[in-house]
Amino acid sequence: MFTTRLISGILLVLAAVFLLYQGGISLFAASLAISVTGLYELYRVMKVERALPGLLGYLAVISYYILLWTGHEELVTFLAIAALMLLMTVYVVTFPCFGTEQITVAFFGIFYVGLMFSYLYQVRAMPDGKYLVWLIVLSSWGCDTCAYCAGILFGKHKLAPKLSPKKTIEGAVGGVLGAALLGGLYGAYFKHSMVDVMRPELIGAAACAIAAVISQIGDLAASAIKRNHDIKDYGHLIPGHGGILDRFDSMIFTAPAIYFAVRFLALM
């Protein structure tokens, strides 16, 4: 099991490095594929993965990516309203085939998996995006590693005992501080390579600290959904790691967090 997890983990890291370095259509296509696959995993929990609400969800996410690629993001609000109207129409016309929770999750998933994960591509497309996109990785996987180490060394107080008994407050703080340090060092190293980002060491540290807090919320949120529905993993697509949502649960939150943190901090 350990060997399988290690090999798939290495392959996953290599694929991530290649896609983030390449950017463009390669990263866009990968983000779309991951979003749709993750959405399928979420819908499978609610048993709508092949039902009409699920199909509408996939269509909405694909339509959103088309708007993103063609530069028509101003139509996203219209898309959201249209998706909600269609889902409610299905709910009414097919009643009582689907429960309220199934329709709600079908709509929720469009944003939770589809829209939020797309910010991985959007950060890469920003000015200096080829440098900024790595802050998503540092704040997500870096926070996980630092939180684990800090928890092992100093952990005493449970963070969410009923949801994740092994996570501690000390580990969470260590994860945030570690991510901030990594972001600051990263920004300082590439300081002279970035053109549009001023004070990259400060922005890197602050953005990673903000994203690290949100990353841990994302991780716990994904765990809460699994516990609510009594499942261990969302899927088995990645050997030894589970499904897309099991591996990218925190990155779903850190991608938009880094995007908006960088944009906000750049104005200060």
C-alpha positions in Angstrom: 0.0 0.0 0.0 2.8 2.4 0.9 4.7 1.7 -2.3 1.5 2.2 -4.4 0.8 5.5 -2.6 4.4 6.7 -3.0 4.5 5.9 -6.8 1.2 7.5 -7.5 2.2 10.5 -5.4 5.4 11.0 -7.3 3.5 10.7 -10.6 1.0 13.2 -9.4 3.7 15.7 -8.4 5.4 15.3 -11.8 2.1 15.8 -13.7 1.4 18.9 -11.5 4.9 20.4 -12.2 4.5 19.8 -15.9 1.0 21.3 -16.1 1.7 24.3 -13.9 4.9 25.0 -15.9 3.2 24.7 -19.2 0.0 26.6 -18.3 -2.2 27.6 -21.3 -4.5 25.0 -23.0 -2.8 22.1 -21.2 -3.6 23.4 -17.7 -7.0 24.6 -18.8 -7.9 21.1 -20.1 -6.6 19.4 -17.0 -8.5 21.8 -14.8 -11.7 21.1 -16.7 -11.1 17.4 -16.5 -10.4 17.5 -12.7 -13.4 19.7 -12.1 -15.8 17.4 -14.0 -14.3 14.3 -12.4 -14.5 15.8 -8.9 -18.1 16.9 -9.6 -18.9 13.3 -10.6 -17.4 12.0 -7.3 -19.5 14.5 -5.3 -22.7 13.7 -7.2 -22.0 9.9 -6.7 -22.3 10.5 -2.9 -25.8 12.0 -3.5 -26.7 9.4 -6.1 -27.3 11.9 -8.9 -24.1 11.2 -10.9 -26.0 9.8 -13.8 -29.4 11.5 -13.2 -30.7 14.6 -14.8 -29.6 17.0 -12.0 -26.1 15.7 -12.3 -26.1 16.0 -16.1 -27.2 19.6 -15.7 -24.3 20.2 -13.3 -21.8 18.8 -15.7 -23.2 21.0 -18.5 -23.0 24.1 -16.3 -19.4 23.5 -15.4 -18.4 22.8 -19.0 -20.3 26.0 -20.0 -18.5 28.0 -17.3 -15.1 26.8 -18.6 -16.1 27.8 -22.1 -17.0 31.3 -20.8 -13.7 31.4 -19.0 -11.7 30.4 -22.1 -13.5 32.9 -24.4 -13.2 35.8 -22.0 -17.0 36.1 -21.1 -16.7 35.8 -17.3 -19.4 38.6 -17.1 -22.0 35.9 -18.0 -21.2 33.7 -15.0 -24.0 35.2 -13.0 -26.4 34.5 -15.8 -25.1 31.0 -16.0 -25.6 30.4 -12.3 -29.2 31.7 -12.4 -30.0 29.6 -15.5 -28.6 26.5 -13.8 -30.6 27.1 -10.7 -33.8 27.6 -12.7 -33.2 24.5 -14.7 -32.5 22.4 -11.6 -35.7 23.7 -9.9 -37.7 22.9 -13.0 -36.4 19.4 -12.9 -37.2 19.2 -9.2 -40.8 20.3 -9.8 -41.5 18.4 -13.1 -40.1 15.1 -11.8 -41.3 15.4 -8.2 -40.8 13.3 -6.1 -38.0 11.6 -7.9 -35.3 13.8 -6.3 -35.0 15.2 -2.8 -34.3 18.8 -1.9 -30.8 17.8 -0.8 -30.0 16.3 -4.2 -31.0 19.4 -6.1 -29.2 21.6 -3.6 -25.9 19.6 -3.9 -26.3 19.6 -7.7 -26.2 23.4 -7.6 -23.7 23.6 -4.9 -21.2 21.3 -6.7 -21.1 23.7 -9.7 -19.4 26.3 -7.5 -17.6 24.1 -5.0 -15.8 21.9 -7.5 -16.2 23.6 -10.9 -15.8 27.3 -10.3 -13.5 27.2 -7.4 -11.0 24.8 -8.9 -10.9 26.9 -12.1 -8.9 29.5 -10.2 -5.8 27.2 -10.5 -5.9 28.1 -14.2 -6.9 31.7 -13.6 -3.9 32.3 -11.2 -1.6 30.8 -13.9 -3.1 33.2 -16.4 -2.4 36.3 -14.3 0.6 38.6 -14.9 3.5 36.8 -13.3 1.2 33.8 -13.1 4.0 31.4 -13.9 5.4 32.3 -10.5 2.2 33.0 -8.5 0.6 29.7 -9.3 3.1 27.9 -7.1 1.8 29.8 -4.1 -1.3 27.5 -4.4 0.9 24.5 -4.0 2.9 26.0 -1.2 -0.2 27.1 0.8 -1.9 23.7 0.2 0.6 20.9 0.3 3.1 23.0 2.3 0.5 23.7 5.0 -0.4 20.0 5.2 3.2 19.0 5.7 4.0 21.8 8.3 0.7 21.1 10.1 1.5 17.4 10.3 5.0 18.1 11.7 3.9 20.7 14.2 1.1 18.5 15.3 3.4 15.6 15.9 5.9 17.8 17.9 3.6 20.1 19.8 0.0 19.0 19.3 -2.0 18.8 22.5 -5.4 20.5 21.9 -7.8 19.0 19.4 -8.9 21.2 16.6 -12.1 19.4 15.6 -12.3 16.2 17.7 -15.5 14.8 16.3 -14.6 15.6 12.6 -10.8 14.9 12.5 -9.5 13.6 15.9 -5.8 13.7 14.8 -5.8 17.4 13.9 -4.7 19.8 16.6 -4.8 23.6 17.1 -1.0 23.6 17.4 -0.7 21.7 14.1 -3.1 24.2 12.4 -1.1 27.2 13.7 2.1 25.5 12.6 0.7 24.9 9.1 -0.2 28.5 8.7 3.1 29.8 9.9 5.0 27.2 7.8 3.0 28.1 4.7 3.7 31.8 5.3 7.4 31.2 5.7 7.5 29.1 2.5 5.6 31.8 0.6 7.9 34.5 1.9 11.0 32.6 1.0 9.6 31.8 -2.4 8.7 35.4 -3.1 12.1 36.6 -2.0 13.9 34.1 -4.2 11.9 35.1 -7.3 11.7 38.8 -6.4 13.7 40.0 -9.3 11.9 37.7 -11.8 8.4 39.1 -11.2 7.5 42.2 -13.2 4.0 43.2 -12.0 4.0 42.1 -8.4 5.5 44.5 -5.9 7.0 43.3 -2.7 6.6 39.6 -3.7 8.2 38.3 -0.4 5.5 40.1 1.6 2.6 39.3 -0.7 3.8 35.6 -0.9 3.9 35.3 2.9 0.6 37.0 3.4 -1.2 35.2 0.6 0.0 31.8 1.7 -0.9 32.5 5.3 -4.5 33.5 4.3 -4.8 30.5 1.9 -3.4 28.1 4.5 -6.2 29.0 6.9 -8.8 28.5 4.2 -7.0 25.3 3.1 -7.6 23.7 6.4 -11.3 24.7 6.3 -11.5 23.1 2.9 -9.9 19.9 4.1 -12.3 19.6 7.1 -15.3 20.5 4.9 -14.5 17.6 2.6 -14.1 15.3 5.6 -17.4 16.5 7.0 -19.2 15.6 3.8 -17.7 12.1 3.9 -18.6 11.6 7.5 -22.1 12.8 6.9 -22.5 10.1 4.3 -20.4 7.4 5.9 -17.8 7.0 3.2 -14.0 6.6 3.5 -13.0 8.1 0.2 -14.7 9.9 -2.7 -13.2 7.5 -5.2 -10.3 5.3 -6.2 -9.0 7.1 -9.2 -5.6 7.9 -7.6 -4.1 4.6 -6.2 -3.4 5.0 -2.5 -4.8 8.5 -2.4 -8.5 8.0 -3.1 -10.4 10.2 -5.6 -9.9 13.7 -7.0 -11.7 15.3 -4.1 -9.6 13.4 -1.6 -6.4 14.7 -3.1 -7.4 18.2 -4.1 -9.9 19.1 -1.4 -7.7 21.8 0.1 -6.5 23.1 -3.3 -10.1 23.8 -4.2 -10.1 26.4 -1.5 -6.5 27.7 -1.8 -6.7 28.4 -5.6 -9.4 31.2 -5.3 -7.9 32.3 -2.0 -4.5 32.9 -3.6 -6.1 34.6 -6.6 -8.1 37.2 -4.6 -5.4 37.6 -1.9 -2.8 38.5 -4.5 -5.2 40.9 -6.2 -6.2 42.6 -2.9 -2.7 42.8 -1.5 -1.4 44.2 -4.7 -3.7 47.2 -4.2 -2.3 48.0 -0.8 
